[in-house]
Amino acid sequence: MDKLKCIIVEDERPAAEELNYIISQYENISVDGIAYDGKSGMELVKAKKPNAVFLDINMPVENGIEVAKDIRRFDKDINIIFVTAYEEHAVEAFELYALDYLLKPFDENRIEITMNRLIRKCKEKSEENEKIPKDILIEIIDKIDKEKKLVKKIPCERQGKIILVNVKDIYYCYIKDDKTYVKIKDDSYLVGYTLGQIEERTDFFRSHRSFLVNIDNIKELYSWFNGTYKLVMDDREKSEIPISRNNVRKLKELLKI
């Protein structure tokens, strides 16, 4: 996770400088600006797009509650941490889904709790954004080219991320250890579909119960034994794919040989 960006909106300069100093002790958090009234604070939020705003409630021009509402309208993912000398606004603050509520004078131990909460929440958000729900992606992909029921891309998994692979770039699909993979020119990806589901959504040929091949990416084929054949794919490894005896005729008809 990248360094978190924060801004301080606080009309009392000594309090703003003290808070800036405390936050600066955290290596993974930076203060990208300080504003001394609500209007300037909102302008700073729009300019910096921070992860969090430390926001005083009692300020001139526009108070912190109003600024918080503006922030929510601008970007609901910005974390708001209210800073005030009064407890009376606590309920209203949390109605605006504030991350926390710090009272003056500042207690560094209490601020540490806030910082840990902020870091944890931003980390969870970052991980959530990286892991796009596979079921949603599959549903979207399934709707592509609906009339033909064919897809142009297949969602695959790689190191916790979803990668959309063009069907034309796939050489073959295979089963290994009860999992389904797609093979591109120089790599393989785990996929959430079964071979049968991929077969239904593509023009791939089922050469064997454990293999599905993209005919456009076949380099050659040769006779093997007992009436079976092998395909040589045009990927980097020149992978050899078996063709079961029952499927040899189907392939010859497809290739018109």
N, C-alpha and C positions, 0 to 999 in steps of 0.2 A: 504494500500500500504506500502511495506517495505521501510526502509531508502534508499535513493538514493545514489549510489556510483559515485564519480567523481574522475578524476585525472587532474593534472595540468602539462602542458608541456610548460615550459617557461625558456629561457636561462638566464634571468636576475634574480638572486637570490632575491634581495629586492622585485621585483615585484611579484615573486612567493610566497614569504613569506607573503606579504600584501594580496594577493588574497586568500591564504590559511586561513589567519586570518578572512577575511570577510566571506568566505564560512562557517567557523566553527561556526559562529553566528546562523546558521540555524539548528535547531534540527533535521530536517528530511533529511538532506544532510550531507554526510561525504566525506572527501578527503582521498582516499585510496592510494595515492602516488603522488610524484612529480618527473618529469624528466626534465633535463636541456638541452637536445638537441633532434632533431627529431627522430634519430634512437632509442635512449633509450626510447623516448616517445612511439613509436610504439610497442616496446617490452613490455612496461608496459601495454599498451592497451590490448595486447594479453593475458597477464598474469592475469589481473584484470577483464577484460570484464565489464567495467563501464557503467553506464547509460549515462554519459556525459564526454566530454573532453574539458577542457579550454585550448585552443591551441594558442600559439603565432605564428605569421606568419614569422617574420624575425628571423631565428635561424641558427646556424651552422650545418654542416653535411647534414641536409635535412630540407628544409623550411616547414612552417606550411601547405602551400597549398598542397605540395606533401604528407605530412603525412595525411592530410585530405582525399586525394584520396585513400591512403592505408587503412585508417579506413573504408571508404565507401566499399571498396572491401572486407574487413574482416567482417564487420557487419554493414549493412546499418541502423540498428535501433539505433546505438549509436549517441547521440546528440552531435553536434560539436558547440562550442562557441568560436569564434575567439577572440583573445586578441592582440591588436597591438596599436602602437602609430601613425599609418598612416591610413588615410581614403581611400587611393588609391586602396586598395585591396577589397573594399566592394563588388563590383559587382562580382568579381571572387569568393568571399566567398559565396555569396548567390546562385551562380550557382552550388555550391556543397551542396546546401540545408542546410546550416548552420542554427542552431536555432537562433543565435544572433551574434552580432559583438560589442565587448566592446573596447572602446578606453582608452588608458593611457593618463594622470594619471586617476586612477579609481575614479568613482563617485558612492558612496554607494547607492544612490537613484536609479541610473541607473542599478546597479547590482541587486537591489531588483526586478526590472521589469523582468530582465533576469531569476532570480531564480523562480519567480512566473510562468513565461512562461514554464520553465523546469518542475516544479512540476505538472503543469496542463497537459502538454503533456504526461508525464510519467503515470499520473493517468488515462488519457484517453486510453493510450496504454494498461495498465493493465486491465481495464474494457473490452476493446475490445477483449483481449485474453481470458478472462473468458467467454465471451458470444459468443460461437461459433455459427455462423448462422444456425438456425434450418433447413432451406430449403436445405442447402448444405448437412447437415447430413442425412436428409431424403432421398435425392437423392442418397447418397452413400449407405445407408442401403437398398434402393430399388433394388440395383444392386446385392446384396448378393444372392447367390443361384438362379441365374437368370432363369435357366431351370425350376425349380419347382415353381418359383415365390413366394417362401417362404423366410422369413427373420429369422435370428438367434438372432438379437438384435433389440430393439425398442428404439428410442431416446425419453427420457422423460425430463420434466423440473422440476427443484428444486432450488429455491432461486436464480434465474437468471442464473443457470448453466444447461448444458445438461448432463444427465446421460444416459448411454447406458445400458439398462436392458435386460438380457438374456430372451428369450421367455420362456424357460423352467422354469424360476423362477417366472413367472407370474401366479397367481391363477385365476384371472378373470379381466375383463375390464367392466367399467360401466359408465353411464352418470349421472351427477349430476349438476344441475343449467346450463344445456346446454353445459357443458364441459365434455370432456372424460378423464377418469382416468384409470390407471392400478394398480392392487392390488398385491403386493408381500407378502411374509409371514407376515411381521409386519409393513408395511408402504404402502402408496399410492402415486403415482406420476401423475402429469398432463401430458397429451400427446397431440401432435399436430394432430394425426390422428382421423378420425371418427371411430365408431365401424365397419362400413361397410368396411373401408379401412384396418383395422386390420384383419378383417375376411378374406379378400382377400389374405392377406400376411401370414396367419398362418393356423394351423389346428384347431383353436379354434371353439367351438360350440356355435351357437347363441341360447341361451336358452330362451331369452325374448328380446323384442325390446330395452330394456335398459341394457342388460347384455350379455357378451360374456365370455365363460368359457374355461379354459384349462382342458380338460378331464383327463389328467394325474395327476391333482392335486385335483380330487374329492375324498372325503372321503366316503360319502354315499349319498343315496337319499331316499326320503320317499313320500308316497302319501299324498296329502294335501286335496283339495276339488274340486268338479266339474271336476274330471278327470285331474287335474293339479298335479304337483309334486314340490318338493323342493330339491335342491342339498345342501349338506353340504360340504363345501370346507375344505381342510386340512391345512388352514392357522392358525395363532395363535388364531384368534377370532372364528374359526369354523363358518365362514360366511355362511349364508343361502341364496341361490340364487333361485328365482322362475323360473319354466319352464312353459311356456305357453302351453295350451292344444294342440295346433297345432304342437308343437315341441317335445312332449313326445315320439311319435313313432320314430322320427328320432334319439333321444337319445338312446332309447332301441336298435335300430338297430346298432348304433355305439358301444354300450357297449355289444352287443350280449346277451341281456337278454329278 
